[in-house]
C-alpha cells in the first residue's frame, strides 16, 4: 500500500523501500540457482561475514544482481558493499564453473579430494578457498563420494618437517686489527679466543667509537670501519651515553669537527667511570650525569668498597 503525504498543495505518494513480497526471481527455484532457501541463507551469511561485496557474491553463487538483492531482502541480510571484484589472472585462475562445482560439492558433502579432482586443483587450495569465501564447516562423518564419479585413491598428506637448523659457527675475530678511517693508527684486540672485543683494553677505541656517533656516522658504517658487528657497536653506545643526532643528520662518513660541535651543543663532556677508569662516557656538564656502569655495579650505593 502506498502512503500519501501532503506538502502545501502537492500530494506526495511514497512507495515502501522494500516490497513485502519476494521478487519474481526468488519465487522460481530454477531462476535463482540450484540451492535450497536454507542453503542460500547459510552461504550468504558466511560470505557477508567475510566482507565480500555484491560483485563477488554474484560470481560465487552464479546469480544476477537482481536475484542476489532479492535474496538479501528475503533473508533480511545487510546490503554488502558495491566495490568491484579484484580480478585474478594466470593459468590457474578461478572461473565461475569452479565456484559452482565447489559450492555444489561442499554442500552435498563431497570429500575434499573429490572436489579437488573435479576442479583439477589441490586439496590445500580447496580448503584455502572455502575459508576465504566463508563457507560453513562440515561434519566429516557424512562425507561420501558421489555416484558416477570415479574414486581416485588419495595419497596421505605427509608433513615434511624442516631439517633441524645447524648451529651457527661463531665468527672469530683476529687477535689484533686496525680501525679504518682514523687520523692515527688505532688498534683493537679481542678476547675469549676471538669471540669478543676487548673493549676494556682499548679505551682510545671506545672514545673514537663515541666520537663517530656524535658526528652522525651511520652505525652500520661505524661497525664496518671498526671490523665488528652492528650489535657490538650499539651495545657500547649504551654505556658511552652518546646523544645521537637526528636521522636527517646521519651520514656515511665521519666528520670530527661536526662531532665536537654536537658535543658542545649538547652541553656534554668526556668523563671516565669511577668504578673502572678504563671506560669513558659522556656526561652533562651541569647535571654531571652518572655513569651507567657505575650505577650497575652499585658504586653510588652506601657501603661500596
N, C-alpha and C positions, 0 to 999 in steps of 0.2 A: 504494500500500500504506500502510495506517495504521500508525503506530508506537504502542506502548504503553509506559507508564512507571508504575511502582508507587510510590505515596506513602503510606506507612503501610499501611492495609488497603484503600485505594482505588486502583483502577487507572484511570489517565487515558489516554484514546485521543486522540491528536493527529493532525490531518489536515495535509497539506502546505499551505504558504501559497498556492502556485500549482499548478494541475494541469499535468501534463506534456503533456496533450492540449490541442489548441486548443479553445476554446469552440464550442458548436454554431453560433453566428452566424458565426464565422470560417471554418467548414468550407464554408459555402454562399456562392458568389460573389455571388449576387443579393441576399442579405441584407445583405452588408457594403458594397455600393456598386459603382460602375462601373469602378473602377480595379484594376489588377493588383497582386499582392502586392509586387513591387519598387517600384511607384509609391507605394503606401501607405507603405512604409518610407521612401522618399525624402521624401515630403511631411511625414510625422510628424517625421522627424529635423530638417528645416529649421524647422518650426513650433515644435518644442520649443526649438531654439536661440534663437528669437526671444522665448521666455518666455511663450508662450500657455498658458492653462490648459485644464482639461477642457471647460468650457462653450464656450470659443472654438473648440476643436478640433472639438467636435460640430457647431457651427454652420458652420464652414468646410467640413467633409467630409460634412455631412448624414448623420451617424451617430448611433445611440443611444449612451447612456453605456456600456451593457454591451458593445456591439460595439467601441467605442473602447478600453476597458480590455482586452478580449481581444486586440486588435491590439498593444497596448503589451506585453503579456505574451509574445505570439508573437515579437515583434521584439526582446525583451529591452531595451526602452527604459525610461527612468526615468518614474515616475508624476508628471505635472505637478501644479501647484497647483490647488486647487478654489475659487478666488475667483470671484465672479460676473463675467460678461462686462459690460464697460462698454456701456451702451445708447446708441445714437445715434438722433437724430431728424432732422426736416427732410424736405423734399420729395425729396431725392436720397439718402436713407439706404440702405445696402446691405441686401438681403434674401437669404434662403437661396438662391433661384434664381439670384441674381447670382453668389454664390460657386461654385455648381455649374457655371455656364457658364464662369466664369473658369478654374477648375481644368481642366475638360474641354478648353477651347481652348488652355490653356497647355501641357498635357501632350501634346496631339495636334498641336502645332506650328502652331497658327493664328497668322497675323500679329496683332500687337497692334491694328492698325486693325480687323481682323475681330472680335476680342473686344470692342473698344470699341463697334462698331456693334451687336452683339447685345445688349449690356447698356445701350446708349444712354448711354455715358459718353465722356469724352475719353481719348485715349491716355495723357496725363500721369497721369490718375487710375488707369489700369490699371497703369502702371509703379510708381506710388507704393504701390498696394495689394499688388502682388506682393512688394515689398521688405519691407513691414510684416508680411506673412504668412510670409515666409521661404521663398518658392518657389524652386526651383533655377534657375540660369541656363540659358539656351537658346542653341544654336548658330543663327545667323541663316540659314545656308545651306539647311537642310531646311524652312524655313517655307513653307507653301503654303496657299492659300485653300481651305477645304473645299468639296466638291461640293454643289450645291444651294443655296448662298448667293450672292446677287448681289454682284458685286465693285463696290464703291464706290470711285471714284478718290480717292486720298488726297492732299490738298494738302501740299506740303512744309512742314516746320516751319521757319519763318523766325524767326531770332533777332533780336529787336528790341533794338538797342543803345540804352542811355540817352543822352540828349543830353549832350554834354560840359558839365560844370559851369562856369558863368560865374565868373570870378574875383571874389571879394567886394571891393567897393569899401570901402577902409578908412574908418571913421567918423572924421572930423577934429574935433578939439577946438577950442573957441574960443580966441582969444588970451589972454583973461583971464576968470575966472569966480569966484564966491564959494562957499565951502563952507557948507553948511547946518547949522544946529544948533549954532553956536559962540557963545561968550559975547561975543566981539567980532568984527568983520568980518575974515575970513581969506580972502585971495585966492590963487588958483592960476593959474599961467601954463603955456603949452605951448611946445614947440619942434618943429623939423623940420616947419614948416608945419602944426601941429596934429596930428601923428601920435603924439607922446609928451608926457607930462607933464614939465615942467622941475622935477624934484624938487630938484636942486642949488640952484636959486634960490628954493626955498620951504622953508627949514629949519623955520619955525614949523608949516607944514602937515605935515611929517614927524613932528614932536613930537605934534601933535594926532592924527595917524593912529595913532601908537603908544599914546597915552592911550585912544583909543576901544577898541582891542583889549585893553588892560589892564583896562578897565572891563567887558569881556564883551559888547560890542555885536556883533551878527552881522556877518560880513564883507560879506554882501550889502547890509545896511543902511548900513555904512560906505561901500561903493562908491557907493551911491545918494546919500548925503549929499555925498560928495566929487565926484560927477559923473564918475567914472572907471570903468573896467572892474573886474570881480572879480579878474582876473589881475593887474592893476596894483597892487591892494592887497596881495595875497598875496606878490607879488614884493618889495615894500618891507618887509613884515613879516619876511621872511627876514633882511634887512640890519639891521633895527631890533632883532632878537633879543628879541622880546617873548615872554613866557611866558603863553600864552592860558589863561583859566580853563577849567574842565571844561564839557562840553556842557550839563550841567544848569544851569549858571550863566549861560549866554548869554541875552541879552535884545535886544529891538529898539531900545531907547532907550539913550542914553549917560548914565552916572552918573559924574561926575568924582570925587566923593568915594569911590566904590567902586573906581575905578581907582587912586587914591592909596593906598588901604588895601591893595589887591592887590600894589602895588609894594613897600610896606613889609613885607608878609608874605613876599614872595619874597626879601627882602634885596637888592634891586637899587637902582641909582641911575642917573640920566641922565648920560651922558658923550658926548664928541664924538670922532670919528675923528682920529687923529694925522696921517694922510696927507692928509686933507681935512676941515677943521673944519666944513664946511657940513653934514656928515652926522652926525646923532645916533645913539646906540644905548644900550641898557640893559645894564649890566654888574653882576656880583655885587659887593657892597660889600667882601667879604673877599677873594675869589679874584681880583678885578679882571679879569674876563673880557676877552679881547682882541676887538677889533672884527673882524668877518668881512671888512669892506672892507680894513682894514689888512693882514690876513693874505693876502688875494687879491693885493694889489699888492706883497707882499713887504716891507712896512715893517719887520717884525721880523727880516728876513734880514740877515746880515752884509754890509756894503758898500752898504746902501741910501743913496742920495744924498738 
